[in-house]
Amino acid sequence: MTDPRVPDAALLRGLTQARMGRRDVMRMLGAAGGAALLAGCGIRAQGFKIDTSATAIDAYWARQKPTGELIWANWPLYLDTSGKSDHPTLDSFDKSNHIKTKYLEAVQDNGPFFAQVQPTLSSSQYCGFDVAVITSGIYFAKFRDLGFLVPLDQARLPNFKKYAGEKYKNPTYDPGNVFSVPWQAGFTGIGYNPDKTGQEITSWHDLLNPRFKGHIGMMANNEDLPNIALLAIGVDPHKSTEADWKNAASWLNELKPLVRNFYSQDYISGLASGDIWISMAWSGDVFQQNLSGGKTGGDLKFVIPEEGGLIWIDNFVILRGARNPVSAMQLMDYYYDPTVAAAVTEWVNYISPVPDAQAVVRQDAAEAKGDDKAYDEAVASSYATFPGAATYDKTTTYFTPDAGDPLDSWNAVFEPIYQS
């Protein structure tokens, strides 16, 4: 018997047009978005001590009742869309659970969103959102450490427990998934045009090749850039010291004269046009560019260097003071159904935290024809959507210094490299 909670796969199948995802929006924000991120780092907010004991968590959830409503803050263009309805998977969720979800593309970037909700969260008021999608890293740590997140009811996450990939359980930034479950993910590595480089790229140190001078792109942020520099010098970011940070900064300063630009988000257009030949890159960007590149940008490559790369994870979280937390838990677990997860992946083209969704995409490809078939086959087999264990094993999550003096020192070491 068909499970009525799961949407029809044919309804949810993605179309063949190129998708525009949340990282595309960050690129459109450009320098202004980067400035907002940096400005947000200086925010000092009033926080709360959250009791994460089992007794306290159980007591909180015992008081919560279904409301039939939900307000979800997500990044723009980060959910499946159809001409028949705004968001088929979300429509199906609402119908099967008798919930009315207000879906808002309210997260333009982590920093500005934090700045938007911080005043009301600090005042113990409802910020207007029940569930939001926040990236692992500095701002996730801010939300967590200031007590702005609600500990999850693990008993309400059967799909997560059954279907989530092991990489998405017990992450370093949220041990035990106390406050979060992943929504989508991606890698930070190297994107390059082999026709321009004239060689295969395997190492972060390949960026130091003087032949590439003026054709190298790096990222202008205080998460990806410092973490990859630590990896490049052979240091595990999570075990790094301030002395390691300075050594990593020295490596970046050695590279800096060869770099064409430290990009806010818009490096992929330079790679596609040939203005830059090699760059720090996000996996989904290279995959999407190759899908839509046509005569230009269709032959880019993405590699996790031998010293390692990064995995960034966007996470579902419930915000302090949420009025509809039961609905939020239902939403989180719903998106771990493999059929639902597959529908989202076919649209957004980032890494699914649900490995079993790959088989669903493959089945969709087998049933499709023409361009739809080629598109689904590409999604099913890509490193950017369903990476293998060997790829995962070469990556680590962002290291985030503790707020206060450690984070201030981190910023003082790395920000001058890309701001000057």
N, C-alpha and C positions, 0 to 999 in steps of 0.2 A: 504494500500500500504506500502511496506517495505521502511523504510527510507534509502536512499542510503548512507547517511553519517555514518551509524552504521554498523560495520562489522558483518558478519554472526556468530551467537553464536557458531555453531559447529566448525568453524575455530578457534575460540578464546579459546575453552575449554582447560583447563590445562591437563597435563599428570599426571600419578600417582607417578612418581619418586619424591624423597624428593628434595625440593627446597633449594637452597643456596642463602641467601639474603644478604643485605648490612651489617647486624649485624654480619653475619658469616665472612665477609671480615675484619671487625674490630677485631674479635677474632683472625684471622690469623695474623693480624699486631702485636698482642700481646703487649709486653712491649714497643717495638719501636713505635707503634702507640700511646700509652699513653704518651710517652715522647714527641712525636711531638705535641700532643694536648696541653700539658702543656707549651712547648716552645712557641707555637703560641700565648698563652695568653699575652705574654710580648710585642707583636708587637705594636709599636706606629705608626700609619699611619696618613697621611694627609687626612683630611675629607672635606666635602662640606655641606653647608646648603641647604636642599631640601625644596622648597616651595610646601607644600601639600594642598594649598587652591584649591577649586574647579576651580577657574579661571585659575590657573597655570596648573593644571592637564589637563583641557580641551584644553588649548592652545598647550600643548605638543602633545597630541594625535591627534589634528587636523592637525599637521604637518607630522604625520607618514603615510607612504604609504605601501601597500603590496609589498613584494619583492619576494615571492615564495621560500624563503630560510629560514633556521633556524639551529642554532647550540645549542644543548642541552647537558649540563653537568649533569650527574646523578651518583649515586653510582653503583659499580659493581653488576651485577646479581639482578637488582632491577626493571626489566621490563619483561613482558611475552616474551617467546622465543619459536620458533617452528622449526622443521626440514624443513618445507616448506619455511620459510622466517626467517630473523633474529628476527624481533619483529612484530608479526601480527597486533597488535593494532596501532603501529606507521606506519607500511606500509599502513594500511587502511586510517589513518589520511592524510598521504602524498598524496595518490591517490585521495581522495575525495576533498581535498583542493588545489590540484595542488602546493604542497610545497615539496621541497627537504630538508629533515632534516638530518643533520649530528649528529648522536647520539654517544656521547663519555662517557665512564665510567671513568670520570675524577675526581670524588670526592671520594678519598680514606678515608678521614676523614675531618671534618669541619676545623680543624686547619691548616693542610697542604694545603687545597684548598684555604683558606683565604690568606695564605702566598704566594701562587702561583699567585693569581690575584691582590693582594693589590698594588704592584708597578705600574701596568698599570692603575688600577682604580684611584689611587691617582694622576696620571699624566694626568687624563682626556683622556686616550686612551682606545680604544676597547680592552678588555682583551681576546678576542677570543671566548667568550661564550655569547649567548643572554639570555638563561634561564638556571637556575641551581636549584638544590634541596639542601636546607640548613635546618639543624635541629633547632628547637626552643631552645633558650638558649643563652649562652655567645656569640657564633659566629654569630647567627642571629642578636643579639643586636649590635655587632660590624659592620656588614654590614649595618644595618639600621642607626645607629647613625653617622657613617662616611659619610653618603650620597651616599652609593654605590648601592642603590636599586632604581628602577624606580617605582613611584606610578602607580598603575594599573588603567586601564579604566574600571570602574565598569559596564558600559553599554555593555561591550563585554563579560560579564559573565552570560548569561541567565541560562545555565545549573547549574552553581554553586549556583545561587540564588534559583533555583527550587529544586535541589537535595542534596545539601550539608547538612549534619547533623548539628543540632544546636550547638553541641560542637565545630564545626569547623568554625563557624561564629563569628566574633568579639572576637578573642582570646586575652588573657591578654598581650601577647608579640607583638601583632599587631592589636590594636583596629580598628574595621571597615574593617579589611583585606585591609588596604591601600596599603601594599607592597607585600602581599602573599596570596596564597590559598594552603591548605594542599595537599600533595601528598599521603603519607601513615602515619600511626601512630602506637604506641605501648605503653604498660604499663610497669612500673617498680614496682614490688612487691616482693613476696617471692616465690621461687621455692623450692620444697622439695620432698624427697622420704619418704612416710608415713611408709614404711616397716622399714626404718632406724630410723626415729624419734620416732616411736611408738605412735604418737599422731597427731591429726589434728592441724594445725598451723593457728592461727587467729590474731596474734598480732606481731608487731615488737619486743615487749618485750620477745616473745618466743625465740628469738635469745640468750637471756641471760641465758637460761637453762644450767647449768653446765654439764649436761649429753652430750651436743653437743660439748663440748670442743674439738678442733682439727678437727672438721668436719663442720665448718661454713665458708662460702665464703661471702666476701663483695666486692664491686666494688671500684677500685682505680681511681676515677675521682672526679673532683670538681664541678659536677652538681648533678648526682644521689645521691651520698653518703651524702653530706650536706643536701640536701632537704629531704631525707627520715629520717635523724636524727632529723630534726626539726619536722616533722610529728610525730615521735616516742615520743617526749616530749610534744606533744599537741599544737604545735605552727604552725599557718598558715605561710608557708614560705614567702608568699607575704606580710605579715604584720610583719615580723621578724625584730628584732633589732640586733645590734652587741652583746648585752648581751645575746640574744637568741642563737646566733651563738656559743658563748662560752659554753652555757649550753648544746647545741647539741653536741659540741665537747667533753664535759665531758662524755656524754652518750656513745659516740663512744669509748672513752678511757676506759670506764668500760667494754665495749664489747671486746675490742681489744685482751686481753689475751686469749680469747676463740676462736679467729679467726684463721683458718688454713692459709688463704692467702687473701690479697687484690688483686683481679684479674683485669687485664686490660680488657679482654673481654672473656677469655677462661674458665669461670666457668662451662659451661654446660657439658663439657666433664667430669669434676670431679663429677657432680651430676649423670651423666649417669653411671659412673663406680662405684659409691658408695664411692669414696674417700672423698667427702663431702656429707653431708646429707641434708643440708639446706643452702640457699644462697639468697642474693639479686638476682633478675632475671628479664629478659625481657620476656614479655608474649609470643612473637613469638618464642623465643628460646625453651621454654618448649613445646609449641605446636608442633613445627617442630621435636623436639627430640622424642616426643611420637609417631608421625607419622612414624618415621624412626627407632625407637629404637629397634625393634625386641625383643630379649630376655633380653636386658639390656636397661634401660632408657625409657621403654615404659609405666611406671606407675608413672611418676612424676606428681606432682600437682603444680598448680600455684594459688596464692591467693593474693588479695588486702587486706592488714591487716585492722583491724577495725579502726586504727588511720588514715588510708588513704594511697594512693599510688600516683604515678606520671604518667602522660601521656606525652610522648614526641611525637612531631609532626615534620615530615619532610615536607618542604614547597617548592612549586614552587616560584621562585622569578625571576624578570628580572633585569639584572645587568646594571649598569650605562654604557652609551655609546653603548648599544645594537644596532646592525645594522638591526635587524629584529624583532622589538617589536610587530608588528601586528601579525606575525606568532606565536610569543610566547603566545600572548593572545588567539589565536585560539587553540593552543595546550592545554593550561590550561583548557579552558572550555570544550574541547572535552573529556578529561578524567573524567569529571563529568557526562557523559552519563552513566546510570546504566549498560548497556550491556558492555561497554568498561571497566568501573570500576570493574565489576565482573570478566572479563578476567584477569585483572591485579592481583586481589586478589587471584584467583585460582592458580596463579603462585608464588607470593611473600609471601603470608601467613601472612601479617600484617593487621592492622585495616584499612578497607576502610572508607574514609570520606563520602561515599555515601551509606546511609542505604538501599536504594532501590536496590542496587546491590545484596543484600542477596536473594531476590526473584528470581533473574536471576540465581544465583548459585544453588538454590533449584530446579529450572526448569532443569538446566543442570544435576543435580543429578538424577532427575526423568527419564531423557532420557538416562542416561548412564547405563552401565552394569559392573558387576564384580568389579575389583579394582577401576576403574574409578568412579563407583557409590559410593563406600565406601569413596573414597577420597573427592569427591565433597560434600557428606553429612557431612563429618567432617569439611570441610571448612565453609559450610553454617551454622553450629551450634556452632562454636567455639567462646569462649570469646576473642580469639586472632585475630579474623577477623571481627566479628559482635557482639560486646558486647552490653549488654542491658543497659537501663538507670540507673539501680541500680549500675552497675559497674562503669559507667562514673561518677556518683554522688560521688563516693568514691575517685576520683582522682583529682589532680590539675596539672597544667603545672609547668615547672621549674621556680623557682624564680631566677632571674639573677641580681646581684648587678650592680649598675651603674659603668661604666668604671672610672678608676682613684682610688682615695683613698678607696671608698667602696669595689671595687673588690680586691684591694690589701689587705685590711683587711680580707676579706672573705678567700682569698687564704692563708694568714698567719695563720688563725685559723685552717683550715681544711687540707691543704696539708701535714703538718708534721705527721698527723695520718696515712696516707697510704704510705707515702714516706719513712718512717723510718723502 
